[in-house]
Amino acid sequence: MKQGCPLSPLLFSLYINDIGKIAEGVQGAVTGTEDVQVTHMLYADDLTLLANALDALQSMLNRLVVYARSKHLTINTAKSEVVHFNSKRSAQVPTFILAGAALKCSDSSKYLGMTYHRTLNMTASSEHAAKPMLAAAHRICGFVWDTALCDIPFASLWLAKVYVVPAGMYGCQVWSSGILCEGDVFRPTLQTLHMNFLKGTLGVNRSAPKWAVLRECAHEPLQFYWIRAAIRFYNGMLSSNIATLKQALHADLKLVPRVLTSWASDILRAFEGLQGCDTYTQAFLQGLPICYLDFTADLRYRMRKVWRDMADMNPLVLHLLEVGKTISLFFTLFVCSLRRKYSFLFFPFCQSFSMEAPYIPHALPSQPVFDFFLTAIDSAISFRTLWTFFGWRRPATNQSA
């Protein structure tokens, strides 16, 4: 058979279809219930063995050697490693032998492009996606420069939706579960990289308000895509024809009353703030599918809460009684200024962005802006506070004078 033939993956899968024999009678890794145990995960030629007992893992390794010889296959021991999950760094892990070679012990392992740390901290897995995300952004910048599209920002923004956003989503169904709460929109490192690209495309400062930049660029936060992917993954597991996958899901759901760090517990916290929170929670705990279209619309409605809060806000009549109100007023004025400056570039792009009416007020004339600053000063806010808040810099002076 020729190399690269589309038939080769199917034939290889049929050839090693009986590899599950190496785990017969062996106690695998215990999940949420003792009745559900996972001994191995296989995708093409990538095999992962799981066990809670040391002798159980070594037994499967010995059987794997015998199985590989019977199939005339070669095991690459150089790429094989052992990870002791939920262990301390000082813990002594025994040496495991595979085909006469001692396997190295590592703090993390990479399986199907996703990194798993021994502490089960998903932060390392999410930050692993930063490299391909930066590479995608770099390719877009190079393409825009080579094709003389620097003066057309919406071209870069469309390309970012196709290349940058998907690069920051690989494996997010698993590693993003801990950062899906309503208040964690801008906390992840990947979201910071996403915002830096958008701000660079607009040519604004890094201190520009994040929600204003997202609205002008017609981009959703990455959390929006992560939550959608997690729900689609959940629905996919329910409809899967793999019995072990379904059992592992239901076992994880049984962990909800006992622990707060399971995948199911994180997904339940992500439902908070949604209009259909109770409906989604009940369906999730009962193992029922969630309507993807209704959930997406509800999630988008939650994401745009900041614009609904600003819809009736008038910066010309509000009294500046505290710094929080000052931030809201300056945020509104900045959005108006940004939209006025780039409206001729983004009008055709934003037409198809939202089914809702824009919440951003129209650009303000110069006199109301001047009145706003007078109101701020009259409200007993010191000039020094304004200097620090608006990020003004003192002009350079001639030190030699």
Buried (B, 14 or more C-beta within 10 A) or exposed (E): EEEEEEEEEEEEEEEBEEBEEBBEEBBBBBBBBEEBBBBBEBEEEEBBBBBEEEEBBBBBBBBBBEBBEEEEBEBEBEEBBBBBEEBEEEEEEEEBBBBEEEBEBBEBBBBEEBBBBBBEEBBBBBBBBBEBBBEBBEEBBEBBEEEEBEEBBBBBBBBBBEBBBBBBBBBBBBBBBBBBBBEBBBEBBBBBBBBEBBBBBBEBEEEBBBBBBBBBBBBBBBBBBBBBBBBBBBBEBBEEEEEBEBBBBBBBBBBBEEEEEBBBBBBBBBBEBBEBBEBBBEBBBEEEBBBEEEBBEBBBBBBBEBBEEBEEBEBEEBEBEEEEBBEBBBBBBBBBBBBEBBEEBBEEBBEEBBEEEEBBBEBBEEEEBEEBEEBBEEBEBEEEEBEEBEEEEEEEEEEEE
